[in-house]
Amino acid sequence: MSLTLRPEVRATDTADGMVLLDEVTGRYWQLNRTAALVLRSLVGGAGPPDAARALRAAYPRLTAERAADDAASITRALAEARLVVPA
């Protein structure tokens, strides 16, 4: 399941990850490098399992189970915050 940012959400890369701004509500979210990597994977057409593999590639000490849990958790948090929708 790939995702896309909602039309009113803007993303800006930062030195430590990414910032998302909902232009309608004025709320913003700061993502660390891990969450930013997962989001980039998801909006690039990957699903959560692919995002988990990207995490493992970026952080080789991360176990497959932890990477899958992190990718799923980040995906769920982005959806619950209404920042993303299915692509």
C-alpha positions in Angstrom: 0.0 0.0 0.0 1.8 3.1 -1.2 0.6 6.5 0.1 0.6 10.1 -0.9 0.6 13.3 1.1 -2.8 15.0 1.4 -2.9 17.9 -1.1 -2.8 20.4 1.7 0.3 18.9 3.3 3.7 20.3 2.5 7.0 18.5 3.2 10.4 20.1 3.7 13.6 18.2 4.3 15.7 19.2 7.2 19.2 18.2 8.5 17.5 15.9 11.0 14.7 14.5 8.9 11.6 16.3 7.6 8.9 18.8 8.6 5.3 18.4 7.4 2.9 21.3 7.5 -0.8 21.1 7.1 -1.6 24.4 5.4 -5.3 24.2 6.3 -4.9 23.7 10.1 -1.5 25.3 10.5 -0.3 22.3 12.4 3.2 20.9 11.7 5.0 17.7 12.5 8.7 17.1 12.7 9.9 13.7 11.6 13.2 12.2 12.6 15.4 10.6 9.9 13.8 7.2 10.4 10.2 8.5 10.0 11.3 10.6 7.0 12.9 7.5 5.3 9.7 5.6 5.8 7.6 8.4 4.4 9.8 8.9 1.4 9.6 5.2 0.7 5.8 5.2 1.0 5.2 8.2 -1.2 7.7 6.8 -3.7 5.4 3.8 -4.3 6.6 1.3 -1.7 4.5 -0.4 0.8 5.3 -0.9 4.5 7.4 -4.1 3.9 9.5 -2.2 1.4 9.9 0.7 3.8 11.1 -1.8 6.4 13.7 -3.1 4.0 14.8 0.5 3.4 15.2 0.9 7.1 17.3 -2.3 7.3 19.5 -1.0 4.5 20.0 2.3 6.2 20.5 0.8 9.7 22.1 -2.6 9.3 22.0 -3.3 13.0 18.2 -3.1 13.0 16.5 -6.5 13.1 13.9 -7.3 10.5 11.2 -7.5 13.1 12.0 -4.1 14.6 12.2 -2.6 11.1 8.8 -4.0 10.3 7.3 -2.8 13.5 8.8 0.7 13.1 7.6 1.0 9.5 4.1 -0.1 10.5 4.0 2.2 13.5 5.1 5.2 11.4 2.7 4.4 8.6 -0.2 4.2 11.2 0.8 7.5 12.9 0.9 9.3 9.6 -2.5 8.0 8.6 -4.0 8.8 12.1 -2.6 12.4 11.8 -4.4 12.6 8.4 -1.2 13.6 6.7 -1.3 10.8 4.1 -3.9 9.0 2.0 -3.7 5.8 -0.2 -2.1 6.5 -3.5 
